[in-house]
Amino acid sequence: MAYTAENWPITAALLQFPGTDAKGTQINDADAASWAEVLTEVKEAGFGNADLTDSWVRPGDLSKERLAEFKQTAENVGIGIPVISAIRRSVIHGTEWADNLAYSHRTIDAAAELGCEVVSFGLHQALTPEQQKQLWFWTVEGHKDPMGDKEVWGKAVSRIRELGKHAADAGVLLSLEMYEDTYLGTADSSVQLVQDIGLANVGLNPDLGNLIRLHRPIEDWREMVAKTVPYSNYWHMKNYIRDEDVARDSYITMPAPMESGLINYREAFKVALAAGYQGIICAEHYGGDGLSVTARNQEYLRRHVLPKKDGYALGQSQVSQGRQQPAAELAGV
């Protein structure tokens, strides 16, 4: 049966939680009580599932025993972990690609151990020192993939295909997060990359918020949705208020609740359903009390965006969709 607003799996991004504690201890090395504290906070905000964002805990770097401890901790709290988002570990990094590729393989293994449905990877790299100085890091340019370089493009295709085959063997979907100035930085390039990889379990994470927030001209979000959702299998959702004064070459953005920003998710999700989308959704937000805003975003999705009843018209996706049906108590209802 197709998902509805009542049971569509929505995860909370863990962007608000740092990878080290006040004492400087890596969260990977913290005791299970520290993990439980964060997961409980997420659950109490109204979420039944969390996206295990590796800026908080890096499951690919946990020992088998510690991974089992993490899984048990999540079960004790009563929250699902259906997704891992591994960020800023590009497999085409000029010098660190081999380490990043090995880490990505370990993350897929960890996802299988945790019973995850999806692992989301990207080609974006670490923030530059200049980006780290900004209130909003996207207001200055960061790393750029070499556009038009067929050799580097080929490396991206072959290395992600390697990860995709591993993920398929593990029973996991692999999703590629769209991000500016990478080979996943435009709708056309992102779709081409998925097509060149050519594996049914490898699709897109159309995180269009990463693109509409840029302080420069952007693609029309409606066109990006239409092009990418037929190839999408997971979705980071967030929104930004955007103002443009093209005559003065002025572009201003700031984070906003999903209902208030530039992207009309009511419209976008209708297009996604027509393209066969049945993937997990992740609610995100930068700044302030981000967890409360993501909780508001989940409420908006369930009340206004997602279909209220099954039996709706569903198109045929170009990639595989979710393989799991989360229990009702873990679906955030």
Secondary structure as the mmCIF struct_conf table of DSSP 4:
data_model
#
loop_
_struct_conf.conf_type_id
_struct_conf.id
_struct_conf.beg_label_comp_id
_struct_conf.beg_label_asym_id
_struct_conf.beg_label_seq_id
_struct_conf.end_label_comp_id
_struct_conf.end_label_asym_id
_struct_conf.end_label_seq_id
TURN_TY1_P TURN_TY1_P1 ALA A 5 ASN A 7
STRN STRN1 ILE A 10 ALA A 12
TURN_TY1_P TURN_TY1_P2 LEU A 15 GLN A 16
BEND BEND1 PHE A 17 PHE A 17
BEND BEND2 GLY A 19 GLY A 19
STRN STRN2 THR A 20 THR A 20
TURN_TY1_P TURN_TY1_P3 ALA A 22 LYS A 23
STRN STRN3 GLN A 26 GLN A 26
HELX_RH_3T_P HELX_RH_3T_P1 ILE A 27 ASP A 29
BEND BEND3 ALA A 30 ALA A 30
HELX_RH_AL_P HELX_RH_AL_P1 ALA A 32 GLU A 44
TURN_TY1_P TURN_TY1_P4 ALA A 45 GLY A 46
BEND BEND4 GLY A 48 GLY A 48
STRN STRN4 ASN A 49 THR A 53
TURN_TY1_P TURN_TY1_P5 ASP A 54 TRP A 56
HELX_RH_3T_P HELX_RH_3T_P2 PRO A 59 ASP A 61
BEND BEND5 LEU A 62 LEU A 62
HELX_RH_AL_P HELX_RH_AL_P2 LYS A 64 VAL A 77
TURN_TY1_P TURN_TY1_P6 GLY A 78 GLY A 78
STRN STRN5 GLY A 80 SER A 85
BEND BEND6 ARG A 88 ARG A 88
TURN_TY1_P TURN_TY1_P7 VAL A 91 ILE A 92
TURN_TY1_P TURN_TY1_P8 GLY A 94 GLU A 96
HELX_RH_AL_P HELX_RH_AL_P3 TRP A 97 LEU A 114
TURN_TY1_P TURN_TY1_P9 GLY A 115 GLY A 115
BEND BEND7 GLU A 117 GLU A 117
STRN STRN6 VAL A 118 PHE A 121
HELX_LH_PP_P HELX_LH_PP_P1 ALA A 126 THR A 128
HELX_RH_AL_P HELX_RH_AL_P4 PRO A 129 GLN A 132
TURN_TY1_P TURN_TY1_P10 LYS A 133 LYS A 133
BEND BEND8 GLN A 134 TRP A 136
HELX_RH_3T_P HELX_RH_3T_P3 PHE A 137 THR A 139
BEND BEND9 VAL A 140 VAL A 140
TURN_TY1_P TURN_TY1_P11 MET A 147 GLY A 148
HELX_RH_AL_P HELX_RH_AL_P5 LYS A 150 ALA A 170
TURN_TY1_P TURN_TY1_P12 GLY A 171 GLY A 171
STRN STRN7 LEU A 173 GLU A 177
TURN_TY1_P TURN_TY1_P13 GLU A 180 ASP A 181
BEND BEND10 THR A 182 THR A 182
TURN_TY1_P TURN_TY1_P14 TYR A 183 LEU A 184
BEND BEND11 GLY A 185 THR A 186
HELX_RH_AL_P HELX_RH_AL_P6 ALA A 187 ILE A 197
TURN_TY1_P TURN_TY1_P15 ALA A 200 ASN A 201
STRN STRN8 VAL A 202 ASN A 205
TURN_TY1_P TURN_TY1_P16 LEU A 208 LEU A 208
HELX_RH_AL_P HELX_RH_AL_P7 GLY A 209 ILE A 212
TURN_TY1_P TURN_TY1_P17 ARG A 213 ARG A 213
BEND BEND12 LEU A 214 ARG A 216
HELX_RH_AL_P HELX_RH_AL_P8 TRP A 221 THR A 228
HELX_RH_3T_P HELX_RH_3T_P4 VAL A 229 TYR A 231
STRN STRN9 SER A 232 SER A 232
BEND BEND13 ASN A 233 ASN A 233
STRN STRN10 TYR A 234 MET A 237
STRN STRN11 ASN A 239 ASP A 245
HELX_RH_3T_P HELX_RH_3T_P5 VAL A 246 ARG A 248
TURN_TY1_P TURN_TY1_P18 ASP A 249 ASP A 249
STRN STRN12 SER A 250 ALA A 256
HELX_RH_3T_P HELX_RH_3T_P6 MET A 258 SER A 260
BEND BEND14 GLY A 261 ILE A 263
HELX_RH_AL_P HELX_RH_AL_P9 TYR A 265 ALA A 274
TURN_TY1_P TURN_TY1_P19 ALA A 275 GLY A 276
STRN STRN13 ILE A 280 ALA A 283
BEND BEND15 GLY A 287 ASP A 289
HELX_RH_AL_P HELX_RH_AL_P10 GLY A 290 TYR A 300
HELX_RH_PI_P HELX_RH_PI_P1 LEU A 301 VAL A 305
BEND BEND16 LEU A 306 LEU A 306
BEND BEND17 LYS A 308 ASP A 310
BEND BEND18 GLN A 318 VAL A 319
HELX_RH_3T_P HELX_RH_3T_P7 ALA A 328 LEU A 330
TURN_TY1_P TURN_TY1_P20 ALA A 331 GLY A 332
#
